[in-house]
Amino acid sequence: MTPSFKEKEISTVLQAFPSLQMEEDKRREIASHIRRERELLVQMKRRKKYAKFIGGAVASFALLFIAYQWMPSEVTPSVPSAQQMSKEESQKVLAAETTSQADIVLTLDSQIQEYVEEAIHKTSKAYQFENMTVIVTDPNTGEILGMGNLKNQETNDRVPDIVKAKPDPVAAFPIVTLAAAIEEGKYKDNETYESGTYETTPGKFIKDHNNGAGWGQITYLEGIQRSSNVAFAKLSEQIPNDSLQQYFERFGFGAKTGTEQINEQPGKIPNMDTPYHKAMVAYGLGGSASAIQQVAAVGAIANGGELMKPHITKEERNHIDKGRRVISEETAKQVREILESVVKTPPGSSRDFSIKEHTVAGRTGIAEKRDQQGNFIEGKYTYSFIGFAPSDDPKLLIYIAVDNPNTDLWVRLWGKEIVAPPFKEIMENSLQYLQER
């Protein structure tokens, strides 16, 4: 017999919270509650495409989280049953539960969410990608203000895209390497090195993205601006192996962020036991990380050095910690200024991401896709960008990733034409909206 829609919803809840056991009537109540909450989400102002774009990334875990908080007290061992309390005490508990249910508010901003959905729709129409993910946060608080994911290919993957650990986080890992080098006193803007091709160990070479040609003898600042792999490889050599490992851990990689999303994956910090592998990690090849981990890590750069917990609910009893300091304010400020020059100043590799009226700081990433065995898939790439604005006083941070867009070869080689337009549209509109609100 085919399971009903209601039964599927209940099954999803129980998979998310396997410790829950309840009778059939309670299951029906929860399914009914989930449907009511979904209807409220769909009916939000101007939310015509809301369910389509955030169904897998937001609505599912928001609804499950709400349903879990709504559970009757008898399935929560820490709450005494009504039989164990006086009538007056029972009434107080009931009133408190009712209040807490009403206080559950999502951090999503409906207007910013609309900007996200519109940008995804336009990009899908233009490039027919396999998958696209967008996250908009307030880096000062960790609040998720907008998010979306759209897959143009059917998959059986039950892990939401924003918390799925994916290989080669080339947008965020190099930023952490730069922050570690500055914090350890190993980075100087005007110090020079030979770009192009670098032999880390006999027979093992790191090449810059222009097929190893490089740009001759250049400063480390220019190397960072040009996204030189050799620059990050050389910086990594100056940081002890265990120290670089600790910096990645400090920025939250290799561990779950603790966001409300179910099935979050911790990702993996790769092995750094050889200079070659360490250099690869330094510019983002190797290991894995989720989109939400990268957002949290770069958010710490934006806000002055504190790692915030990404969250989607504004609920008093789910108190969000103020954050954990991972680098000094001065280091964060210097990294912000360098990332600003990547977008603002020639020969910065991300100048296509600049917007009107506000300075942007950020970094692009291009990674060749891998199969399930970890082998590269020729001709298939993921293009990403993570950036925040205004760079000197960040209000918003946006992460965008587009998998395998259908486009001309010359566009695929650079990718900025794919991810820059949606980033700029979301950032410009959202900042203007926040100013006028």
C-alpha positions in Angstrom: 0.0 0.0 0.0 1.4 3.4 -1.0 2.1 5.7 2.0 -0.1 8.7 2.2 1.2 12.3 2.2 0.5 12.6 5.9 2.4 9.4 6.7 5.4 10.6 4.7 5.4 13.9 6.7 5.3 11.9 10.0 8.1 9.6 8.8 10.2 12.7 8.0 9.7 14.1 11.4 10.6 10.8 13.1 13.7 10.4 10.9 14.8 13.9 12.0 14.1 13.2 15.7 14.6 9.4 16.1 14.3 9.5 19.9 10.7 10.6 19.6 8.0 7.9 20.3 4.3 8.7 20.1 0.9 7.2 19.6 -1.0 7.3 16.4 -3.3 10.1 17.4 -0.2 12.3 18.3 1.3 11.5 14.9 -1.9 12.8 13.2 -1.8 15.9 15.3 1.7 16.7 14.3 1.0 16.1 10.6 -1.9 18.4 10.8 0.2 21.1 12.5 2.9 20.8 9.9 0.3 21.3 7.1 -1.0 24.4 8.9 2.5 25.9 9.2 3.2 25.1 5.6 0.1 27.0 4.5 1.1 30.0 6.5 4.5 30.0 4.8 3.0 29.7 1.4 0.6 32.5 2.1 3.3 35.0 3.1 3.1 38.3 1.3 4.3 38.1 -2.3 5.4 34.5 -1.9 4.2 33.0 -5.2 7.3 30.8 -5.6 8.2 30.4 -2.0 7.6 26.7 -1.7 9.4 25.8 -4.9 12.6 27.5 -4.1 13.0 27.0 -0.4 11.1 23.7 0.0 14.2 21.6 0.4 16.4 24.2 2.0 14.2 26.2 4.4 10.6 25.1 4.7 11.4 21.5 5.5 13.6 22.2 8.5 11.6 25.2 9.6 8.5 23.1 9.7 10.1 20.2 11.4 11.7 22.5 14.0 8.4 24.1 14.7 6.7 20.8 14.9 9.3 19.5 17.4 8.9 22.6 19.6 5.1 22.1 19.4 5.3 18.5 20.8 3.0 17.9 23.8 4.7 17.8 27.1 4.3 14.0 27.6 6.8 13.2 24.9 9.4 15.5 26.5 10.8 13.8 29.5 12.1 17.0 31.1 8.6 18.4 31.4 6.4 16.8 34.2 3.0 15.6 33.2 -0.2 17.3 34.3 -0.9 14.5 36.8 2.3 15.3 38.6 1.3 19.0 39.1 -1.4 20.9 40.8 -4.1 22.4 38.6 -2.6 25.9 39.0 0.9 24.6 38.0 -0.6 22.8 35.0 -2.2 26.0 33.8 1.1 27.9 34.1 2.9 25.3 32.0 0.2 25.3 29.3 0.3 29.0 29.1 4.1 29.0 28.8 4.0 26.4 26.0 1.3 28.4 24.1 3.5 31.6 24.5 6.6 29.7 23.3 4.8 28.4 20.2 3.6 31.9 19.3 7.1 33.3 19.8 8.7 31.1 17.2 9.7 33.5 14.4 11.9 32.8 11.4 14.8 35.1 10.7 14.0 35.1 7.0 13.1 38.5 5.6 10.3 38.1 3.0 11.6 40.9 0.8 15.2 39.6 0.8 13.9 36.1 0.2 12.1 37.4 -2.9 15.3 38.9 -4.2 17.0 35.5 -3.7 14.2 33.6 -5.6 14.2 36.1 -8.5 17.9 35.8 -8.9 17.8 32.0 -8.9 15.0 32.0 -11.4 16.9 34.4 -13.8 20.1 32.4 -13.5 18.2 29.1 -14.1 16.6 30.5 -17.2 19.9 31.8 -18.6 22.2 28.8 -17.8 20.0 25.7 -17.1 22.4 24.7 -14.3 22.3 21.4 -12.4 22.1 23.1 -9.0 22.2 26.6 -7.4 22.4 27.6 -3.8 22.2 31.1 -2.3 22.5 32.1 1.4 22.1 35.7 2.7 23.1 36.4 6.3 23.7 39.2 8.8 27.3 38.4 9.6 27.1 40.3 12.9 24.4 38.0 14.3 24.5 34.8 12.2 20.8 35.4 11.3 19.9 33.8 7.9 17.8 36.5 6.1 17.3 34.7 2.8 18.2 31.4 1.2 17.3 29.2 -1.7 18.3 26.1 -3.6 17.1 24.9 -6.9 18.0 21.6 -8.5 17.3 21.1 -12.2 18.1 17.4 -11.9 16.2 14.9 -9.8 18.2 13.3 -7.0 17.5 11.0 -4.1 19.7 13.0 -1.7 17.9 13.7 1.6 20.6 16.1 2.8 19.6 19.8 2.3 22.1 21.5 0.0 23.1 24.2 2.4 24.3 21.7 5.0 25.7 19.1 2.6 29.5 18.8 2.8 30.9 19.3 -0.8 34.5 18.8 -1.9 37.0 21.6 -2.5 35.7 24.7 -0.7 37.8 27.1 -2.9 35.9 30.2 -1.8 36.5 30.1 1.9 39.6 27.9 2.6 42.0 30.5 1.0 40.5 33.2 3.1 41.2 31.2 6.3 44.8 30.6 5.1 45.2 34.3 4.6 43.8 35.1 8.0 46.1 32.5 9.6 49.2 33.9 7.9 48.3 37.4 9.0 47.5 36.3 12.6 50.8 34.5 12.8 52.8 37.5 11.4 53.8 35.6 8.2 52.2 37.9 5.7 53.5 41.2 4.2 51.7 43.0 1.4 54.9 44.1 -0.4 57.0 41.0 0.0 57.5 39.3 -3.4 57.6 35.8 -4.8 57.8 34.1 -8.2 54.4 33.3 -9.5 53.5 30.7 -12.1 54.6 27.1 -11.2 56.1 26.1 -7.8 57.6 22.7 -6.9 56.6 22.0 -3.3 58.4 18.6 -3.2 60.3 16.8 -6.0 57.9 16.0 -8.8 54.9 17.8 -7.1 53.9 21.1 -8.6 51.5 23.9 -7.7 50.3 25.9 -10.7 48.6 29.2 -11.0 45.2 29.1 -12.8 46.6 30.5 -16.1 48.1 27.1 -16.8 51.1 27.8 -14.6 52.3 30.9 -16.6 51.9 33.3 -13.7 52.7 37.0 -13.8 56.4 36.9 -13.0 57.8 38.3 -9.8 54.9 39.9 -7.9 53.9 41.0 -4.4 51.8 38.7 -2.2 49.1 41.3 -2.3 48.9 41.1 -6.1 49.0 37.4 -5.8 46.0 37.3 -3.5 44.2 39.8 -5.8 44.9 37.5 -8.8 43.9 34.4 -6.9 47.3 32.9 -7.3 47.5 29.3 -6.1 51.3 29.7 -5.7 50.8 32.6 -3.3 48.6 30.6 -0.9 50.9 27.6 -1.2 54.0 29.7 -0.2 52.0 31.3 2.7 51.0 27.8 3.9 54.7 26.8 4.1 55.3 29.5 6.7 52.6 28.2 9.0 53.3 25.0 11.0 51.1 22.0 10.0 49.3 21.7 13.3 48.8 25.5 13.5 47.1 25.6 10.1 45.0 22.6 11.0 43.9 24.4 14.2 42.9 27.6 12.3 40.6 25.6 10.1 39.1 23.9 13.1 38.8 27.3 14.9 36.8 28.7 11.9 34.4 25.8 12.3 35.4 23.4 9.6 35.3 19.7 10.2 32.4 20.2 12.7 28.7 20.9 12.5 27.7 24.6 12.9 24.7 23.6 15.1 22.2 25.3 12.8 18.6 24.1 13.2 18.8 22.2 9.9 18.5 18.4 10.1 21.1 16.1 8.6 23.8 18.7 8.8 27.2 17.2 7.7 30.4 18.2 9.4 32.7 18.1 6.4 36.3 17.2 6.5 39.6 19.0 7.0 42.0 17.2 4.7 45.4 15.7 5.4 48.3 18.1 5.6 51.2 15.7 6.2 53.1 16.7 3.1 54.0 20.2 1.7 52.0 19.4 -1.4 48.8 18.4 0.3 49.2 21.4 2.7 49.5 23.7 -0.3 46.4 22.2 -1.9 44.4 22.7 1.2 45.6 26.3 1.5 43.9 27.3 -1.8 40.9 25.1 -1.3 41.5 21.8 -3.1 40.9 18.8 -0.8 38.6 18.2 2.1 34.9 19.2 2.1 32.7 21.8 3.7 29.1 22.9 3.5 27.8 26.2 2.3 26.7 27.2 5.8 30.1 26.4 7.2 31.7 28.7 4.6 29.2 31.5 5.4 29.9 31.2 9.1 33.7 31.2 8.6 33.8 34.3 6.3 31.2 35.9 8.6 33.9 35.9 11.3 36.1 38.0 9.0 33.3 40.4 8.2 32.2 41.0 11.8 35.7 41.5 13.3 36.8 38.0 14.3 33.9 36.2 16.0 32.5 32.9 14.7 28.7 33.2 15.0 26.2 30.3 14.9 24.1 30.5 11.8 20.4 30.4 12.8 17.0 30.7 11.2 14.7 31.1 14.3 14.3 34.1 16.6 13.3 32.3 19.7 14.2 33.4 23.2 14.6 30.0 24.7 16.9 29.0 21.9 19.5 31.5 23.0 22.2 32.2 20.4 25.7 32.6 21.8 27.3 35.9 21.1 30.1 34.2 19.2 33.6 32.8 19.7 36.6 34.8 18.9 38.8 33.1 16.3 41.2 35.9 15.2 42.0 39.4 16.4 40.0 42.4 15.3 43.1 43.8 13.6 43.6 40.6 11.6 40.0 40.6 10.5 40.3 44.3 9.5 43.4 43.5 7.4 41.7 40.5 5.7 38.6 42.7 4.9 40.8 45.3 3.3 42.6 42.8 1.2 39.3 41.1 0.1 38.0 44.6 -0.7 41.0 45.2 -3.0 40.2 41.9 -4.8 36.9 43.3 -5.9 37.7 47.0 -6.1 41.3 47.4 -7.3 43.1 46.2 -10.5 44.3 43.6 -11.0 41.7 42.1 -8.6 40.1 38.9 -10.0 36.6 39.7 -8.7 36.0 43.2 -10.0 32.8 42.1 -11.7 31.2 41.8 -8.3 31.4 45.5 -7.4 28.1 47.4 -6.8 27.0 51.0 -6.8 27.3 53.1 -3.7 28.9 50.4 -1.5 32.3 48.7 -1.5 32.2 44.9 -1.6 34.8 42.5 -0.2 34.9 38.9 -1.3 36.4 36.1 -3.3 35.4 33.9 -6.2 36.0 30.1 -6.4 36.1 27.7 -9.3 36.3 24.0 -8.7 36.2 21.1 -11.1 33.4 18.8 -10.0 34.2 15.3 -8.6 32.4 12.0 -8.9 31.5 9.8 -5.9 35.0 8.3 -6.0 36.6 11.7 -5.7 37.9 11.8 -9.3 37.5 15.1 -11.3 34.8 15.2 -13.9 36.3 16.8 -17.0 34.4 19.9 -18.2 32.1 20.2 -15.2 32.6 23.0 -12.7 31.1 24.6 -9.6 31.3 28.4 -9.6 31.0 30.3 -6.3 31.4 33.6 -4.7 31.3 34.7 -1.1 31.3 38.4 -0.3 30.0 41.1 2.1 29.1 44.8 2.0 29.7 47.5 2.9 33.2 46.2 3.4 34.1 48.6 6.2 30.9 48.0 8.1 29.3 44.8 6.8 25.5 44.5 6.9 25.0 41.5 4.6 27.0 38.5 3.5 26.0 36.5 0.5 27.2 33.1 -0.7 26.3 31.8 -4.2 27.3 28.6 -5.9 26.2 27.3 -9.3 26.9 23.8 -10.4 27.6 22.9 -14.1 25.9 25.7 -15.9 25.1 25.1 -19.6 27.1 27.8 -21.3 30.0 28.6 -23.8 33.5 27.3 -23.0 35.0 30.8 -22.5 32.4 31.6 -19.9 33.0 28.3 -18.1 36.7 29.1 -17.9 36.0 32.2 -15.8 32.5 31.8 -14.4 32.2 35.4 -13.1 29.6 36.1 -15.8 27.5 33.4 -14.1 27.6 34.3 -10.4 28.3 38.0 -10.5 24.8 39.1 -11.8 22.8 37.3 -9.1 25.2 38.4 -6.4 25.0 42.1 -7.4 21.2 42.0 -7.8 20.6 40.5 -4.4 23.2 42.7 -2.6 22.2 46.0 -4.2 18.5 45.5 -3.8 18.8 44.1 -0.2 21.0 47.0 1.0 18.7 49.5 -0.5 15.7 47.8 1.1 17.4 47.8 4.5 18.3 51.5 4.2 14.7 52.4 3.4 13.0 50.1 5.9 
